[in-house]
Every structure is written in C-alpha cells, then in structure tokens.
Amino acid sequence: MISPRELPPHFLPEQEGGERILPDRGWTLRDMEREMIRSMLQETNNKSLTAKKLGIARQTLINKLKEYDL
C-alpha cells in the first residue's frame, strides 16, 4: 500500500497559498491515482505531457481518464 507521505509533493492537492496537504488516510490507491491524474492534467493542460510526467503511455492515460470519468 502506498501512503500519501510517499508521493512526490506535486501529486498532493494544494491548500490556499499553495501549501500541499495530505489526503485523508481513508483514500484508496484508486482515489490517489485519480487525484494524481486530475492534478497533473490540470497543471499541464496537455494529455501527452501529463502521461510523460506520470511515466505512463498516452493511451493508458486516456483509458484512465475514461475509467475515472475525468
């Protein structure tokens, strides 16, 4: 199991003022993956760059976007 503390800071949601916060311990791996994808896509506004930064194939990202309804 991966805990939020093991994630790089850019995968964590921001509070006001840009400070990163850890998600509740009740988050599942699926919840964290969805948030990581959503956050990175919002940051880059580019699917190819998002996939590259996440270390996954673009098609995998597209499949995840459909799976998570993003």
C-alpha positions in Angstrom: 0.0 0.0 0.0 1.3 3.5 -0.9 0.7 6.2 1.7 0.3 9.9 0.7 3.6 10.6 2.5 5.4 8.5 -0.1 4.1 10.6 -3.0 6.1 13.4 -4.6 4.7 16.8 -3.4 3.4 17.8 -6.9 0.8 14.9 -6.6 -0.8 16.3 -3.5 -3.7 18.8 -3.6 -2.9 22.4 -2.6 -4.5 24.4 0.1 -4.9 28.2 -0.3 -1.5 29.8 -0.5 0.0 26.9 -2.5 0.8 24.7 0.5 0.4 21.0 -0.2 -1.8 18.9 2.0 -2.0 15.1 2.6 -5.3 13.4 1.7 -7.2 11.7 4.4 -6.0 8.2 5.4 -9.3 6.9 4.1 -8.1 7.4 0.5 -7.7 4.3 -1.6 -4.9 3.8 -4.1 -7.6 4.4 -6.8 -8.5 7.7 -5.1 -4.9 8.8 -5.1 -4.3 7.7 -8.7 -7.4 9.7 -9.8 -6.3 12.8 -7.9 -2.7 12.5 -9.3 -4.1 12.3 -12.9 -6.6 15.1 -12.3 -4.0 17.4 -10.7 -1.3 16.8 -13.3 -3.7 17.2 -16.2 -4.9 20.5 -14.7 -1.3 21.6 -14.3 -0.1 20.7 -17.8 -3.4 21.1 -19.7 -1.9 18.6 -22.1 -2.5 14.8 -22.2 0.8 13.9 -23.8 2.8 15.9 -21.3 0.6 14.6 -18.4 1.3 11.0 -19.5 5.0 11.7 -19.8 5.2 13.3 -16.4 3.3 10.4 -14.8 5.5 7.8 -16.6 2.7 6.1 -18.4 1.7 5.7 -22.1 -0.7 8.3 -23.5 -3.2 5.6 -24.3 -3.0 4.4 -20.7 -3.8 8.0 -19.6 -6.8 8.1 -22.0 -8.1 4.8 -20.6 -7.7 6.1 -17.0 -9.5 9.4 -17.9 -12.4 7.3 -19.2 -12.3 5.0 -16.2 -12.3 7.9 -13.7 -14.7 10.0 -15.8 -12.3 12.9 -15.9 
